[in-house]
Amino acid sequence: MIIVLGLVGVVGVKLFGILKENRENFRVVLDNERLHVVTVPAGVLQANCILVADKLSKNAVIVDAGGDPGKEFLSVISDNGYFIKYILATHAHFDHVAGFSKMKKRFPEAKVGVHISDKELYVDVPKQPALFNLPKMGSVPDCDILLKDKQILHLGAIGIKVIHTPGHSPGGVLFDIGPGDVLLTGDTLMMGGFGRTDLWGGSSKALEKSFSKFSTFPDDMIIVSGHGPETTIGYERKWNFYSHFMKFKQRSIPSDTTRTIDREKKEDSFVSSSREYL
């Protein structure tokens, strides 16, 4: 079976054991004196479920719970005494919110939030899997917060700045954690890729415009995307397939960095996982 990972549309991939969840890739993204960020693939399309915690106040947020994140992820919360203040989505596609009901039951005081432009998409999210011949999913919890562009939520001293980036979905957003420490990009931007625009209000023109918003971030900014490994703004300025549309700061790139299909098969995580289809 060939399906598009995370509804991305950049490459096709084969899901080996479509309903199996892969928790071998639990990763600590950042752990310093003030900020704790971990992630693990969850759900049938292996969206990155992300925990961000302010270590001083113990307030935390879970972002893009596309399924059950597993014991290791949840133990980080319990072992550190974190209080889940928010359950947020970078966009309202089923592979990023299918675990919201379980997370809300486990953390009933948490406020659920999606961008206001994805409100209708979120309400209808249980209908989405059928369009991909996937099993039905249950209902999602009511949305407590309709996010807006430039809004800032707070985890103690840590801020979560909402940056509206429509294109993959009408209400796609980035979450700038800190701000300035880590950027959560959902399916707007992934290592070497970007979100497909042919689903439920997607727009290639809107996505192109949204990419201009990455120009304000420094090269060493860590990116945790909706699928796949972490990357940085600097890496994507050079290698992202969509970089010729990005209004990034102009930089000289060595002539030996020409990308070819053969090179992508070896070096790009998304392409290498799908090399049998290229």
ROLO-820996 format. One line per 2 residues: number of its first residue (from 1); their letters; for each residue x, y, z of C-alpha. Coordinates in Angstrom, 2 decimals. Layout:
// residues N
NUM) a) X Y Z | ...
This chain:
// residues 278
1) mi) 0.00 0.00 0.00 | 1.33 3.44 -0.90
3) iv) 0.19 6.39 1.14 | 1.48 9.90 1.68
5) lg) 3.26 10.30 4.98 | 1.47 12.82 7.16
7) lv) -0.65 13.91 4.19 | 2.50 15.59 2.92
9) gv) 2.48 14.96 -0.81 | 6.22 15.31 -1.35
11) vg) 6.91 11.60 -1.65 | 4.89 8.42 -1.31
13) vk) 5.80 5.93 1.35 | 4.82 2.42 2.29
15) lf) 3.46 1.98 5.79 | 4.79 -1.34 7.00
17) gi) 2.04 -2.72 9.22 | -0.23 0.28 8.79
19) lk) -1.66 0.26 12.30 | 1.61 -0.43 14.08
21) en) 2.97 2.45 16.10 | 6.71 3.11 16.16
23) re) 7.89 4.34 19.54 | 11.54 3.47 18.97
25) nf) 12.20 7.05 17.89 | 11.50 8.76 21.21
27) rv) 13.79 11.78 21.18 | 14.90 14.45 23.62
29) vl) 15.11 17.60 21.52 | 16.13 20.01 24.26
31) dn) 16.71 19.70 27.99 | 18.27 22.66 29.76
33) er) 17.71 24.56 32.98 | 14.47 26.14 31.75
35) lh) 13.05 24.17 28.83 | 12.31 20.50 28.22
37) vv) 11.23 19.31 24.75 | 10.69 15.67 23.76
39) tv) 8.95 14.04 20.81 | 7.86 10.62 19.58
41) pa) 6.04 9.42 16.45 | 2.46 8.45 17.25
43) gv) -0.64 7.32 15.39 | -1.20 5.52 12.10
45) lq) 0.72 8.13 10.10 | 3.44 8.61 12.71
47) an) 3.00 12.31 13.35 | 5.46 13.74 15.85
49) ci) 3.75 14.13 19.21 | 5.63 16.82 21.10
51) lv) 5.90 17.73 24.77 | 7.16 21.19 25.71
53) ad) 7.62 21.99 29.39 | 8.74 25.00 31.39
55) kl) 10.97 23.33 33.99 | 10.58 26.16 36.50
57) sk) 6.79 26.46 36.60 | 6.23 22.78 35.62
59) na) 3.59 23.90 33.10 | 3.61 21.99 29.82
61) vi) 1.86 21.57 26.48 | 1.28 18.54 24.27
63) vd) 1.31 19.36 20.56 | -0.03 17.17 17.72
65) ag) -1.13 14.09 19.63 | -1.94 11.92 16.63
67) gd) -2.21 8.80 18.75 | -1.05 7.26 22.01
69) pg) 2.50 8.57 22.56 | 3.45 5.66 24.79
71) ke) 4.87 5.08 28.26 | 8.26 6.73 27.76
73) fl) 6.67 9.99 26.64 | 4.07 9.96 29.40
75) sv) 6.66 9.04 32.03 | 8.51 12.29 31.28
77) is) 5.34 14.09 32.39 | 4.76 12.08 35.53
79) dn) 8.40 11.74 36.59 | 8.94 15.50 36.40
81) gy) 5.57 16.50 37.84 | 4.57 18.48 34.77
83) fi) 1.09 19.98 34.59 | -0.42 19.79 31.10
85) ky) -1.89 23.22 30.56 | -2.64 22.92 26.83
87) il) -3.26 20.33 24.13 | -2.62 22.09 20.82
89) at) -2.63 21.23 17.13 | -0.47 22.74 14.41
91) ha) -3.39 21.93 12.09 | -6.60 19.94 12.20
93) hf) -5.76 16.85 10.14 | -6.67 13.55 11.73
95) dh) -3.09 12.29 11.95 | -2.29 15.19 14.28
97) va) -5.37 15.13 16.54 | -6.55 11.50 16.70
99) gf) -5.08 11.18 20.19 | -6.68 14.32 21.58
101) sk) -9.56 12.48 23.27 | -7.20 10.19 25.19
103) mk) -4.97 13.08 26.16 | -7.96 15.13 27.33
105) kr) -9.21 12.22 29.47 | -5.76 11.77 30.97
107) fp) -5.26 15.52 31.51 | -8.80 16.90 31.94
109) ea) -7.70 20.39 33.01 | -5.78 20.95 29.77
111) kv) -7.25 23.45 27.30 | -7.59 22.21 23.71
113) gv) -6.60 24.68 21.01 | -6.62 24.89 17.20
115) hi) -6.41 27.90 14.91 | -9.73 29.59 14.25
117) sd) -9.41 28.96 10.49 | -9.30 25.20 11.14
119) ke) -12.34 25.23 13.42 | -14.69 23.54 10.92
121) ly) -11.98 21.11 9.84 | -11.46 20.11 13.47
123) vd) -15.17 19.48 14.05 | -15.31 17.23 10.98
125) vp) -12.00 15.50 11.61 | -13.56 12.06 12.36
127) kq) -14.65 11.92 8.70 | -11.15 12.37 7.31
129) pa) -9.63 8.86 7.66 | -12.31 7.30 5.46
131) lf) -11.03 9.33 2.51 | -7.77 7.39 2.79
133) nl) -9.39 4.00 3.39 | -8.25 4.08 7.00
135) pk) -10.25 2.93 10.03 | -12.78 5.32 11.52
137) mg) -11.70 7.43 14.46 | -13.74 8.57 17.41
139) sv) -14.85 12.08 18.21 | -12.48 14.80 19.33
141) pd) -12.90 16.92 22.46 | -14.41 20.37 22.20
143) cd) -12.03 23.16 21.34 | -11.47 25.52 24.28
145) il) -9.21 28.03 22.54 | -9.45 29.28 18.96
147) lk) -5.92 30.40 18.23 | -5.09 33.54 16.30
149) dk) -1.99 34.86 14.55 | 0.57 36.47 16.89
151) qi) -1.26 35.22 19.97 | 1.05 34.16 22.81
153) lh) 0.19 31.43 25.29 | 2.25 31.07 28.43
155) lg) 3.89 28.19 30.26 | 5.26 30.15 33.17
157) ai) 8.14 32.19 31.72 | 8.08 30.24 28.44
159) gi) 5.91 31.70 25.69 | 4.25 29.91 22.79
161) kv) 3.86 32.36 19.92 | 1.28 31.41 17.29
163) ih) 2.28 32.17 13.70 | -0.46 31.54 11.13
165) tp) 0.88 29.69 8.07 | -2.03 28.63 5.87
167) gh) -1.42 26.46 2.84 | -1.37 22.87 4.01
169) sp) -4.62 23.67 5.79 | -6.48 26.96 6.27
171) gg) -5.49 27.15 9.93 | -1.97 25.75 9.86
173) vl) 0.35 27.38 12.38 | 3.89 27.45 13.65
175) fd) 4.53 27.47 17.39 | 7.58 29.57 18.26
177) ig) 8.63 28.24 21.65 | 10.48 30.64 23.93
179) pg) 10.01 32.51 21.68 | 13.29 31.83 19.92
181) dv) 14.28 28.41 21.30 | 12.46 25.82 19.19
183) ll) 10.08 26.10 16.24 | 7.23 23.59 15.83
185) tg) 6.21 23.66 12.17 | 3.63 20.91 11.76
187) dt) 3.33 19.93 8.10 | 4.08 23.43 6.79
189) lm) 7.81 22.63 6.74 | 9.62 19.33 7.23
191) mg) 13.16 18.21 6.58 | 13.51 18.64 2.84
193) gf) 9.75 18.84 2.35 | 6.50 20.71 2.85
195) gr) 2.80 20.10 3.24 | 0.64 19.09 0.30
197) td) -1.98 21.65 -0.66 | -4.75 19.58 -2.28
199) lw) -6.66 18.75 0.91 | -9.53 20.54 2.66
201) gg) -8.87 24.19 1.96 | -5.20 23.85 1.07
203) ss) -3.62 26.45 -1.18 | -0.22 26.45 -2.89
205) ka) -0.32 30.25 -3.15 | -1.03 30.56 0.55
207) le) 1.78 28.12 1.36 | 4.24 30.10 -0.75
209) ks) 3.30 33.24 1.15 | 3.58 31.41 4.47
211) fs) 7.13 30.33 3.68 | 8.22 33.97 3.68
213) kf) 7.64 33.98 7.45 | 10.65 31.74 7.98
215) st) 12.94 34.60 6.95 | 12.93 36.07 10.46
217) fp) 14.44 33.01 12.12 | 18.19 32.42 12.58
219) dd) 20.03 29.54 10.93 | 20.56 27.66 14.19
221) mi) 16.86 27.64 15.12 | 15.81 24.06 15.85
223) iv) 12.76 22.81 13.95 | 10.52 19.99 15.17
225) sg) 8.17 19.26 12.31 | 5.02 17.23 11.91
227) hg) 6.85 14.15 10.64 | 10.41 12.93 10.49
229) pe) 13.59 14.09 12.21 | 14.51 17.47 13.61
231) tt) 16.18 19.99 11.34 | 17.25 23.63 11.44
233) ig) 16.33 26.79 9.59 | 19.84 26.90 8.12
235) ye) 19.59 23.39 6.72 | 16.22 24.10 5.12
237) rk) 17.50 27.34 3.60 | 19.94 25.20 1.63
239) wn) 18.17 21.92 1.03 | 14.40 22.23 1.23
241) fy) 12.62 21.27 -1.98 | 10.50 24.41 -1.66
243) sh) 13.40 26.73 -0.85 | 13.24 28.48 -4.24
245) fm) 9.86 29.85 -3.10 | 11.12 30.85 0.32
247) kf) 11.88 34.51 0.70 | 14.82 33.58 2.88
249) kq) 17.86 35.79 3.24 | 20.07 35.30 0.20
251) rs) 23.08 33.13 0.93 | 25.85 31.77 -1.25
253) ip) 25.60 28.01 -1.59 | 28.64 26.01 -2.79
255) sd) 28.34 24.64 -6.31 | 28.87 21.06 -5.15
257) tt) 25.52 21.02 -3.32 | 23.41 20.27 -6.40
259) rt) 20.71 17.82 -5.35 | 19.99 14.79 -7.48
261) id) 17.54 11.92 -7.06 | 20.43 9.54 -6.33
263) re) 21.77 11.87 -3.66 | 18.36 12.39 -2.11
265) kk) 17.88 8.61 -1.86 | 21.05 8.42 0.20
267) ed) 20.74 11.55 2.34 | 17.10 12.61 2.74
269) sf) 15.13 10.68 5.34 | 11.79 10.97 3.55
271) vs) 13.15 9.99 0.14 | 15.35 7.19 1.45
273) ss) 12.37 5.62 3.19 | 10.53 5.63 -0.11
275) re) 13.34 4.77 -2.51 | 11.59 1.67 -3.86
277) yl) 8.92 3.95 -5.36 | 11.26 6.45 -7.03
